[in-house]
Amino acid sequence: MLIGITGLAGSGKSTVANILQDAHGFERARFADPFKAMLRALGLSDRELEGDGSGEPLEALCGKTSRHAKVTLGTAWGRRMIGADLWVRAWERRVDSLDETDLAAEDVRFPNEAAAIRARGGVIIRIENPRVKPRARWGIVGRLLLALGFRFPIHPSERVDRIEADLILWNGGTLEALEEEVEDILELARDIAANRKPSAVQIAADSLRPDRAARRHAELSESILEAYADRRGLA
């Protein structure tokens, strides 16, 4: 089974992936793994890359933070200067080479990443966290534009509103509550994935018409949710 996790920075994507890994046996397969490996080659530690040190200026990065390096390397260099599918293709090569196993990609930030997951029969889960708001670029000007309802001050890698999710996971309470939410939503995700197994022809068709694929997946998700509600007496 393949699960893609999307959501704003700080919403709990890595926490959910940890739960899937530790409690449900999932393996992590992140789109950002290749360029994080590039930064590790420059001498950055796990703490500096993904821990509480990601916002600290680093000598190895000429005074820049690893957060800045990840954003510019992943988006400005990788997606814009090389190609929008650079990291997706690297991810596809890795995932397609793995034996059949449960995989979680906790960093789905762009529509083409979501499309790659759906093309392999995967499910997209968006995490909603009431304590987290979109972050604007350009300082006070960006925050003002965001408050007025404009979305363009948000960095492209944070525009998760462009990704249509199959399921929404609410992360507004304790870790224990989140673990229960993950267990419940995993049952729904397995139902959706079991009915979504694509053929080679369907994968090719979806790659040519991602809009049509997204509509079909949304209709399938809705029917599964209705069936789930009926079984639980929630309808």
N, C-alpha and C positions, 0 to 999 in steps of 0.2 A: 504494500500500500504506500502511496506517495501523498504527503501532505505539504502544502505550501502555506506559510504563515505570513500575513501582512498586517501592517498597523504602524502607527506613528512611533517615532523614536521614544523609548521609555514606556511604551504601552504594556510591555511584558512578553515580547516575542521570544526572547532567549529563555525566559523563565518557563514558558509553555514548552519550548523545545527541550529544556532540561527534564521536565516532567515526562514528556513523551519518551525521552531516552532512558531515564532512570526507572520509571514505573511501568513502561509499556514496551521496552526493548527496541525503540526506534534508533536508527543511525542518522547522524547529521550529514546533510549534503547541501552546503550553502553556496549561493552564487558568488559570494565575496571571498571564498576560500583561496582562489588563485592570487588575487592581489594582496590579500593578507599574508600569503606565503612570500610574496615579493618584499613586503615590509619586514617580515621576520628575517629575510636575508640581509637586510640593512642593520640588523642587531636589535630590533624591537622585541620586548618580552610580551608574554600573554597579558600581563597586567597593563602594559602600555597600549596594547592593541585593543583589548576588549574589557579590561577591568576599570578600576577607578582612576587609572592613570591616563586614560584616553584623551583627557582634556588638558593635560600638562604639556607645556612647551618642552621639546626634546632636542638635545644637542645633535643627535643623529639625524634629525630632520631640519637642521639649521634654525632651530627656535620655533618651528611649527608643531602643532599637536598631531597625534596620530588620527584624530577624528577628521582634521582638515586634510590630511594625506589620503585617507580612505575615500573621502568625498571627491577630491580632485583626481585621484588615480582611477577610481571606479567610473566616475561620470565624465569629467572634463577630458581626461586622456582616453580611457577605454571606450566609452560609448560615443563620444563626439569626434575624437581625432582618429580612432581606428575603425570602429563600427559598432552600431547599436547592439549587434548580436554577439559581440566578442565574448562576454562572460557567459552568455546563454550557451554558446557552442561548447565552451570549456566544461560547463556544468553537464550538458547533454552527453559529452564523451565519457565523463566519469560515471554518471548515473546508468548509462546504457551498458557499461562494462561490468556493473555489479551483478552478483547473483540476486535472485528474487528475495527481497527483504523489505522491511518497513523503513521508509526514509522520510525525514522531515527537513524542509528548507525553510528556515525561519526568517529569511531576508528577502521576501518577494516585494520588490519596490516598483517594478515597471510592468506594463501590460504584456510585453513579450516574454517576460519571465513566467507570468501566470499562464500564458498560452503554452509554454513548453511543458509546464506541469500538467495542464489539462490534456495536452496531446498524448500524454502517457497514462491517462486514466486517473490522474490525481485530483485532489480536492483542495480548494482554497478556503482558508479560514482567516477572517479578519478579527483582530483583537480590538475591542472598544474599551477604553479606560477613561472614566470621567475626570481623572486627575491630570490627564495629559492633553495639551493643546498643540496645534501646529506651530512650528517655530518659523518666524519670518527672517529673511535675509535683509541686509541693508539698514540695520539699526532701527532707529525710531521711525524713519520714513516707511520702512517695510512693515513695521508693526501697525502703523496708522493705516496703510493700505489694506492690510489684513483685517483690521477692525472694521473697515468700510465694506468688506465683503469680497475684495479681490483675492484671487488665489495665486497669482503669479509671483508674489514675494516668497512663496514657499519653494524650497529647493526641489528640483524635479524628482529627486530620490525620495522625497517625503510626500509626493502627491499620490497617496494611497487611495484617494477618492476616485482615481481613474481605474482602479482594479475592482472588477465585479467579484464579490466573494460568494461562495456557496453557503457558508455558515458564518454566523457571528458569535464570537466568544466574549462574554462579559467579564472583565477583570476589574472589579470595583471593591473587592473585599480582602479577606485574608488569604494567605497561601493555601491553607486547608480548603477554603471555598473554591479557589482556583483549581486545585487538584480534582475536586468533585466535578467542576464544570468541564475540565478536560476529559474526564472519564465519560461523561454523558455525551459530549460532542463527538468523541471518538466513535461511539456507536453509530451516530448519524453519518459520520464521514465514511465508515466502512460500508454502510448501506448504499451510499451514493457511489462510492468507488466500485462496488460489486456490480452495479448496473451501468457503469460507464466504460467498461473494458473496451478500448478502441481497437479496430482492425487497422492493418497497415494502410488500407485505402482511406479510412476515416482520418488517420493521422495526417496523411497528405492533404486531404480536403480541408481539414481544420487549419493547416498552415497557410493555405491559400485564402480562406475566408474566416479569419478569426472572429468577425462580428457574428456570423451565423453560428459558429461553434459556441460562442458565449451565450447566445440566446437559447440554444438547445440544452446546454449545461444548466442554465438557470431554470428552465422548465422542468428538467429532471430533478434538480434539487428541491423545487417546490413540491413535486409529487411525493418525493421521499419524506419530506417534512410533514406533509399531510398524513401519510401512512403512519409515521411515527406518533403523531398526535393522536390518531385514532387508537393505536395500540395502548398508549398511556392514558387514554381517557381525557385528553386535553382539548379535543376539538370542540 
